[in-house]
Amino acid sequence: QQTKVEYETELDRAKNLCGRCARPRYLSGLAKYDKYRQSKKTEFLNEAQKEFSAAVARNPYNPKINMLQGDIYTLQEKNKEARKSYEMAMKHGWFALPARRKSNYLKIQIKT
């Protein structure tokens, strides 16, 4: 079984091997988002947001990445950015996303 450190090292290596690939950045973002959820340290949330932004830049058509980025922007109280991310998720496969995330988008719509 791989440790978290080994996993993150492998993800960094994958990011270096394929500069245009979104998946290693997406997975790295998930790992950092998980660290945030466990520790509540905003540095991990900010790192996750950077990873998801890098993943979106490489694959803007993945609704999962857009939705996770929207969730992070919501936690950071960046409602305009969250709304844009949720709109991109809707545009590229909203129907496949969980209802909880759809409700996040609707809450943002009401606030902005």
C-alpha positions as CSV (number, residue, x, y, z in Angstrom):
1,Q,0.0,0.0,0.0
2,Q,1.3,3.4,-1.0
3,T,1.6,6.1,1.6
4,K,0.2,9.6,1.1
5,V,3.6,11.0,0.6
6,E,4.5,8.4,-2.0
7,Y,1.2,9.0,-3.8
8,E,1.8,12.8,-3.9
9,T,5.4,12.2,-5.1
10,E,4.1,10.0,-7.9
11,L,1.5,12.7,-8.9
12,D,4.2,15.3,-9.0
13,R,6.2,13.1,-11.2
14,A,3.2,12.5,-13.5
15,K,2.7,16.3,-13.7
16,N,6.3,16.7,-14.9
17,L,6.0,13.9,-17.4
18,C,2.9,15.2,-19.0
19,G,2.6,19.0,-18.8
20,R,-0.6,19.0,-20.8
21,C,-2.4,16.3,-18.8
22,A,-5.2,17.3,-16.5
23,R,-5.6,14.1,-14.5
24,P,-2.5,14.3,-12.3
25,R,-3.5,17.8,-11.4
26,Y,-7.1,16.8,-10.7
27,L,-5.9,13.9,-8.5
28,S,-3.4,16.1,-6.7
29,G,-6.2,18.6,-6.1
30,L,-8.4,15.9,-4.6
31,A,-5.5,14.9,-2.3
32,K,-5.0,18.5,-1.2
33,Y,-8.8,19.0,-0.8
34,D,-8.9,15.9,1.4
35,K,-6.0,17.3,3.5
36,Y,-8.0,20.5,3.9
37,R,-11.2,18.6,5.0
38,Q,-9.2,16.7,7.6
39,S,-7.1,19.7,9.0
40,K,-9.3,22.7,8.0
41,K,-6.0,24.5,7.1
42,T,-6.7,27.0,4.4
43,E,-3.2,26.5,2.9
44,F,-4.4,23.1,1.7
45,L,-7.6,24.6,0.3
46,N,-5.6,27.2,-1.6
47,E,-3.3,24.5,-3.0
48,A,-6.3,22.4,-4.1
49,Q,-7.8,25.4,-5.8
50,K,-4.5,25.9,-7.7
51,E,-4.4,22.3,-8.8
52,F,-8.0,22.3,-10.0
53,S,-7.4,25.6,-11.9
54,A,-4.4,24.0,-13.6
55,A,-6.5,20.9,-14.4
56,V,-9.4,23.1,-15.8
57,A,-6.8,25.0,-18.0
58,R,-5.9,21.6,-19.5
59,N,-9.4,20.2,-19.7
60,P,-12.2,22.8,-19.4
61,Y,-14.8,20.2,-20.4
62,N,-14.7,18.0,-17.3
63,P,-17.7,18.8,-15.1
64,K,-16.2,17.1,-12.1
65,I,-13.2,19.4,-12.1
66,N,-15.3,22.4,-12.6
67,M,-17.7,21.4,-9.9
68,L,-14.9,20.8,-7.4
69,Q,-13.3,24.1,-8.2
70,G,-16.7,25.7,-7.6
71,D,-17.0,24.0,-4.3
72,I,-13.6,25.4,-3.3
73,Y,-14.4,28.9,-4.4
74,T,-17.6,28.6,-2.4
75,L,-15.6,27.7,0.7
76,Q,-13.3,30.7,-0.1
77,E,-16.4,32.9,-0.4
78,K,-15.4,33.7,-4.0
79,N,-19.0,33.6,-5.2
80,K,-18.4,35.0,-8.7
81,E,-15.7,32.5,-9.4
82,A,-17.8,29.7,-7.9
83,R,-20.7,30.7,-10.2
84,K,-18.5,30.6,-13.3
85,S,-17.2,27.1,-12.3
86,Y,-20.7,25.8,-11.7
87,E,-21.9,27.2,-15.0
88,M,-19.0,25.5,-16.8
89,A,-20.0,22.2,-15.1
90,M,-23.6,22.7,-16.2
91,K,-22.5,23.3,-19.7
92,H,-20.4,20.2,-19.9
93,G,-22.3,17.5,-18.1
94,W,-24.4,18.9,-15.2
95,F,-26.7,15.9,-15.4
96,A,-24.0,13.6,-14.2
97,L,-23.2,15.5,-11.0
98,P,-24.6,14.8,-7.5
99,A,-27.6,16.8,-6.3
100,R,-25.6,18.3,-3.3
101,R,-23.3,20.1,-5.7
102,K,-26.2,21.3,-7.8
103,S,-27.7,22.8,-4.6
104,N,-24.4,24.7,-4.0
105,Y,-24.8,26.3,-7.4
106,L,-28.3,27.3,-6.7
107,K,-27.3,28.9,-3.4
108,I,-24.6,30.9,-5.2
109,Q,-27.2,32.0,-7.8
110,I,-29.3,33.4,-5.0
111,K,-26.4,35.3,-3.3
112,T,-25.1,36.9,-6.5
